[in-house]
Amino acid sequence: MERFVTKILVPVDGSRDSSRALEAAVALAETAKATLTVLEVVEEFGPLPGYYEAAPAGQERTKWISDQRFEKVHPLLENTSVKWDRKVVEGFPAEKICEVAEQGHYDLIMIGSRGLSVVGRFLMGSVSDRVIHHAPCSVTVVRRRS
């Protein structure tokens, strides 16, 4: 029998919901013996107030922001047998998530229902909503527990 899910893409942005999506993806990947990619999309237009501060002088902005995000989720990956890797790209989150999923031939995207960007959601709509409608593969939205 062919496995349905062999490659899972999990976008993370430092939010609790993206951490929950990563937890769920790790559990599924362990069960399905799938590989996992943690994707960080750093917005081109820079950090928003209350989001991340500007990178310190001499630091590359994209790497600095992604390292802060990854610090929050790395513990979820330490004690797992799942094979995982990490990608960091710059751009508009929904667009880049779908692009990476298509180029990497992922079977599933597991994404949190709400990220950090309240302003972005107001201006452009929810990233998870856009991914659901434009992804080249199945999408599971992990909701916050009450």
C-alpha positions in Angstrom: 0.0 0.0 0.0 1.3 3.4 -1.0 1.8 6.0 1.8 -0.5 9.0 1.3 1.7 11.5 3.2 5.5 11.3 2.8 6.4 15.1 2.8 4.9 17.6 5.2 5.5 21.4 5.0 5.0 23.4 8.2 5.2 27.2 8.0 6.1 28.8 11.3 6.0 32.5 12.3 6.7 32.4 16.0 3.0 32.3 16.9 1.4 29.8 19.3 -0.8 28.5 16.5 2.2 27.8 14.2 3.8 26.0 17.2 0.7 23.9 17.6 0.7 23.1 13.8 4.3 21.9 14.2 3.4 19.7 17.1 0.6 18.1 15.1 2.9 17.7 12.1 5.6 16.0 14.1 3.1 13.6 15.6 1.7 12.8 12.1 5.2 12.5 10.6 6.2 10.0 13.3 3.1 7.9 12.6 3.3 8.1 8.8 7.1 7.9 8.7 7.0 11.2 6.7 9.7 13.8 6.4 9.1 17.4 7.6 10.2 20.8 6.4 9.9 23.8 8.7 9.4 26.8 6.6 9.9 30.4 7.7 8.8 33.2 5.4 10.2 36.5 6.4 8.1 39.3 5.1 9.8 41.6 2.6 8.2 44.8 4.0 10.0 44.4 7.3 9.0 43.8 10.9 5.7 45.2 12.2 5.4 47.0 15.5 5.3 44.4 18.3 6.5 41.8 15.9 10.3 41.7 15.7 12.5 44.7 16.2 14.9 45.8 13.5 18.0 43.6 13.2 21.1 44.8 15.1 23.7 46.6 13.1 25.8 44.2 11.1 23.2 41.4 11.2 21.5 40.2 8.1 17.7 40.9 8.7 16.2 37.7 7.2 18.6 35.4 9.1 18.2 37.4 12.3 14.4 37.2 12.3 14.3 33.5 11.3 16.7 32.6 14.1 14.3 34.3 16.6 11.4 32.3 15.2 13.2 29.1 15.1 14.4 29.4 18.7 10.7 29.2 19.7 10.0 25.9 17.8 13.3 24.1 17.9 12.5 22.3 21.2 9.6 20.6 19.4 12.1 19.0 17.0 14.8 17.9 19.5 13.3 14.6 20.7 11.8 13.2 17.6 12.8 10.5 15.2 11.3 12.5 12.3 13.7 13.5 9.6 13.3 17.3 9.2 14.9 20.2 7.5 14.5 24.0 7.6 13.9 26.5 4.8 13.9 30.3 5.1 12.6 32.5 2.3 11.7 36.1 1.9 8.4 37.3 0.5 4.6 37.3 1.0 3.8 34.4 3.3 0.8 32.7 1.5 2.5 33.1 -1.9 5.8 31.7 -0.8 4.2 28.8 1.2 2.3 27.7 -1.9 5.4 28.2 -4.1 7.6 26.1 -1.8 4.9 23.4 -1.6 4.7 23.1 -5.3 8.4 23.2 -6.0 9.1 20.6 -3.3 6.2 18.3 -4.2 4.8 18.2 -0.7 1.8 16.1 0.1 0.5 18.2 3.0 0.8 21.7 4.5 0.0 21.9 8.2 -0.5 25.5 9.1 -1.8 27.4 12.2 -5.1 29.1 11.9 -3.8 32.5 13.1 -0.3 33.9 12.8 1.2 37.0 14.3 0.2 39.5 11.7 -3.0 41.2 12.6 -2.3 44.1 10.3 -1.5 41.7 7.4 -4.7 39.8 8.0 -6.7 43.0 7.9 -5.0 44.2 4.7 -4.6 40.9 2.8 -6.8 38.3 4.5 -5.7 35.3 6.5 -2.5 33.6 5.3 -4.1 30.2 6.2 -7.2 31.1 4.1 -5.1 32.0 1.1 -3.0 28.9 1.4 -6.2 26.7 1.6 -7.4 28.2 -1.7 -4.1 28.2 -3.6 -2.0 25.3 -2.4 -1.0 22.6 -4.8 -1.6 19.9 -2.1 -3.8 19.1 0.9 -3.8 21.6 3.7 -4.6 21.0 7.4 -5.4 24.0 9.5 -4.6 23.5 13.2 -6.8 25.5 15.4 -6.0 27.0 18.8 -7.3 25.0 21.7 -9.7 27.0 23.9 
